[in-house]
Amino acid sequence: MTHPLLLELESLVPDLYGADERAQRRAAAKRDELFAELRRFMATSEAPPETPMKFGTSGWRGLLASDFTIANVACVTQALVDTVMDPARHRALGVTDNDDLRRRGCVLAHDTRIMGPEFTETAARILLAHDIRVITLGMATTPEVSAAIAETNAAFSINFTPSHNPFQYHGYKFNPADGGPATKELTGPVTARANELLHGTRTVHMLDEGAFAAEKSNPSRYRTEDPIALYRRALARRLPFFDLPKLIDRIKASDIEIFIDNGFGATRGKYERLLEGIAPEKIHVVNGSEDYLFGGKSREPSAAAS
């Protein structure tokens, strides 16, 4: 069931994106108040998901507050760690043993939705508590995450995104070492173990804030990578025939102008970096600001959402 706070936020959309400036200001103040309350609820709620948790090939998707909370993300992450550290799952994951898994580590990322950084930190504290290295990308797209797995030789990734679902949703994507979708050999046990924890003991092994702060200062245990730099490297390695500098030079020498619709998503600022060197006046960006309500528009790419 959709949480009442989300219903209130949805009711603000006509005023927030309407023509009446006074109504916009009132709605914006109320929006900020509701999002702050939503954050507090998701940080403190101990209730299990209202929607049955299912981990498919695209991961777990659910409603904010009703399903996605810090505590529930912690349980699912513990379930994932329990699964990937089971020797019976190593072949499907793409590792030789737990030493290999711990050494190669996990890529962590999130999209532009509310609580992405908090969910990422929760996952990191659990991974590090199990001696699994963390490679964090911050805000990143799904292709960047897959490229990062390959370029860092990570064992797996966790990416907090529900893709094109409406603003009321969040998501938890898991990819094994090949960077592709996880098979049922992995997602089945994750689902079973997660539901045991979510509706049972809810026992999670994670670092406290002090221990996490200490781990973050150790680059052999926790490091931040630039997703665009890794993506460039992956393009060069996998598509040797693709000459990005040459493409940029051709665009610079032509009358081509580039229009980018970020859809308020994780491509924000990425194309500009990929196309570095092109005059800013030739690049036109829409829907590129931070907006947890995504401009009141559909998350599915369409002419109507532009």
GIZISUL-V315287 format. One record per residue. N is the residue number from 1. RES is the residue in one letter. PHI is phi as a letter, one per 20 degrees, with the letter a starting at -180 (* if undefined). D_CENTER is the distance of its C-alpha to the mean C-alpha in Angstrom with 1 decimal. Layout:
BEGIN
[[N/RES/PHI/D_CENTER] [N/RES/PHI/D_CENTER]]
END
This chain:
BEGIN
[[1/M/*/22.9] [2/T/f/21.3] [3/H/f/21.5] [4/P/g/24.3] [5/L/f/22.2] [6/L/f/20.1] [7/L/f/23.4] [8/E/f/24.7] [9/L/f/21.9] [10/E/f/22.4] [11/S/f/26.1] [12/L/e/25.6] [13/V/g/24.2] [14/P/g/27.8] [15/D/f/28.9] [16/L/f/25.8] [17/Y/d/26.0] [18/G/e/29.8] [19/A/e/32.7] [20/D/e/34.1] [21/E/f/33.1] [22/R/f/34.4] [23/A/f/32.4] [24/Q/f/29.3] [25/R/f/29.9] [26/R/f/30.6] [27/A/f/27.5] [28/A/f/25.3] [29/A/f/26.8] [30/K/f/26.3] [31/R/g/22.7] [32/D/f/22.0] [33/E/f/24.0] [34/L/f/22.2] [35/F/f/18.7] [36/A/f/20.1] [37/E/f/21.7] [38/L/f/18.5] [39/R/g/16.8] [40/R/f/20.0] [41/F/f/20.1] [42/M/f/16.6] [43/A/f/17.4] [44/T/d/20.8] [45/S/f/21.0] [46/E/d/22.1] [47/A/f/22.5] [48/P/f/21.1] [49/P/g/19.2] [50/E/f/21.6] [51/T/e/20.4] [52/P/g/21.1] [53/M/f/18.0] [54/K/c/17.8] [55/F/d/15.6] [56/G/e/16.1] [57/T/f/15.5] [58/S/e/12.3] [59/G/n/11.3] [60/W/d/11.8] [61/R/c/11.7] [62/G/a/13.6] [63/L/e/14.9] [64/L/g/14.1] [65/A/m/16.8] [66/S/f/18.6] [67/D/d/16.2] [68/F/e/13.1] [69/T/c/14.5] [70/I/g/14.2] [71/A/f/17.1] [72/N/f/15.8] [73/V/f/12.4] [74/A/f/14.9] [75/C/f/17.1] [76/V/f/14.7] [77/T/f/13.6] [78/Q/f/17.4] [79/A/f/18.1] [80/L/f/15.9] [81/V/f/17.6] [82/D/g/20.9] [83/T/f/20.5] [84/V/f/19.5] [85/M/e/22.3] [86/D/f/24.8] [87/P/g/27.1] [88/A/f/27.5] [89/R/d/23.9] [90/H/f/24.0] [91/R/f/25.4] [92/A/f/22.7] [93/L/f/20.0] [94/G/o/21.9] [95/V/c/23.2] [96/T/e/26.8] [97/D/a/26.7] [98/N/f/24.9] [99/D/f/26.1] [100/D/f/24.5] [101/L/f/21.2] [102/R/f/21.4] [103/R/f/22.5] [104/R/f/19.9] [105/G/m/17.0] [106/C/c/13.3] [107/V/e/10.6] [108/L/d/7.7] [109/A/b/4.7] [110/H/b/2.2] [111/D/e/4.1] [112/T/e/7.6] [113/R/f/8.2] [114/I/g/10.4] [115/M/m/9.8] [116/G/g/6.3] [117/P/f/8.5] [118/E/f/10.8] [119/F/f/8.8] [120/T/f/7.8] [121/E/f/11.5] [122/T/g/12.7] [123/A/f/11.4] [124/A/f/12.9] [125/R/f/16.1] [126/I/f/16.6] [127/L/g/16.1] [128/L/f/18.5] [129/A/f/20.9] [130/H/d/21.3] [131/D/m/21.9] [132/I/d/18.9] [133/R/g/17.9] [134/V/c/14.6] [135/I/c/13.4] [136/T/d/10.7] [137/L/d/9.5] [138/G/m/8.2] [139/M/f/6.8] [140/A/b/6.8] [141/T/e/7.6] [142/T/g/7.9] [143/P/f/11.5] [144/E/f/10.8] [145/V/f/9.0] [146/S/f/12.1] [147/A/f/14.4] [148/A/f/13.3] [149/I/g/14.2] [150/A/f/17.5] [151/E/f/18.3] [152/T/d/17.8] [153/N/l/19.2] [154/A/f/16.6] [155/A/e/17.2] [156/F/a/13.8] [157/S/c/10.1] [158/I/c/7.4] [159/N/c/3.8] [160/F/e/2.8] [161/T/a/4.2] [162/P/d/8.0] [163/S/m/8.9] [164/H/e/12.3] [165/N/f/13.0] [166/P/f/14.7] [167/F/f/13.7] [168/Q/f/14.9] [169/Y/d/12.1] [170/H/c/8.8] [171/G/b/7.4] [172/Y/c/7.1] [173/K/d/7.5] [174/F/c/10.1] [175/N/c/12.1] [176/P/f/15.4] [177/A/f/17.3] [178/D/e/18.1] [179/G/n/14.6] [180/G/e/15.4] [181/P/f/14.9] [182/A/f/16.1] [183/T/e/19.7] [184/K/f/21.3] [185/E/f/22.9] [186/L/d/19.6] [187/T/f/18.0] [188/G/f/21.3] [189/P/f/21.9] [190/V/f/18.4] [191/T/g/19.1] [192/A/f/22.6] [193/R/f/21.9] [194/A/f/19.1] [195/N/f/21.7] [196/E/g/24.3] [197/L/f/22.4] [198/L/f/21.2] [199/H/d/24.7] [200/G/c/26.7] [201/T/f/26.8] [202/R/l/23.2] [203/T/e/24.0] [204/V/c/21.1] [205/H/d/21.9] [206/M/b/19.9] [207/L/f/21.0] [208/D/f/22.4] [209/E/f/21.5] [210/G/f/24.5] [211/A/f/23.8] [212/F/f/20.1] [213/A/f/21.4] [214/A/f/24.0] [215/E/f/21.6] [216/K/f/19.4] [217/S/e/22.7] [218/N/d/23.3] [219/P/f/21.8] [220/S/f/22.8] [221/R/d/20.5] [222/Y/b/17.6] [223/R/b/17.0] [224/T/d/14.8] [225/E/d/14.7] [226/D/e/14.7] [227/P/f/12.5] [228/I/f/15.2] [229/A/f/17.9] [230/L/f/16.6] [231/Y/f/16.2] [232/R/g/19.7] [233/R/f/21.0] [234/A/f/19.7] [235/L/f/21.3] [236/A/f/24.5] [237/R/f/24.7] [238/R/e/23.9] [239/L/c/25.6] [240/P/f/28.6] [241/F/f/30.4] [242/F/e/27.8] [243/D/d/29.1] [244/L/f/26.6] [245/P/g/29.1] [246/K/f/31.7] [247/L/f/29.7] [248/I/f/29.1] [249/D/f/32.8] [250/R/f/33.7] [251/I/f/31.6] [252/K/f/33.2] [253/A/e/36.6] [254/S/d/36.2] [255/D/e/36.1] [256/I/f/32.6] [257/E/d/30.2] [258/I/d/26.5] [259/F/d/24.7] [260/I/c/20.9] [261/D/d/19.1] [262/N/f/15.5] [263/G/l/15.3] [264/F/m/13.7] [265/G/d/10.4] [266/A/f/8.6] [267/T/e/12.0] [268/R/g/13.5] [269/G/n/16.1] [270/K/f/15.2] [271/Y/f/18.2] [272/E/f/20.5] [273/R/f/19.8] [274/L/f/20.3] [275/L/d/23.5] [276/E/g/24.7] [277/G/o/28.4] [278/I/e/28.7] [279/A/g/30.3] [280/P/g/28.0] [281/E/f/30.5] [282/K/e/29.8] [283/I/d/26.1] [284/H/d/25.4] [285/V/d/22.0] [286/V/c/21.4] [287/N/l/18.7] [288/G/d/17.2] [289/S/e/17.2] [290/E/e/14.9] [291/D/b/15.5] [292/Y/f/13.7] [293/L/e/16.4] [294/F/l/15.8] [295/G/m/19.5] [296/G/m/20.5] [297/K/d/20.0] [298/S/f/18.8] [299/R/e/15.3] [300/E/f/17.2] [301/P/g/18.5] [302/S/a/22.2] [303/A/f/25.1] [304/A/f/25.2] [305/A/e/21.6] [306/S/f/22.4]]
END
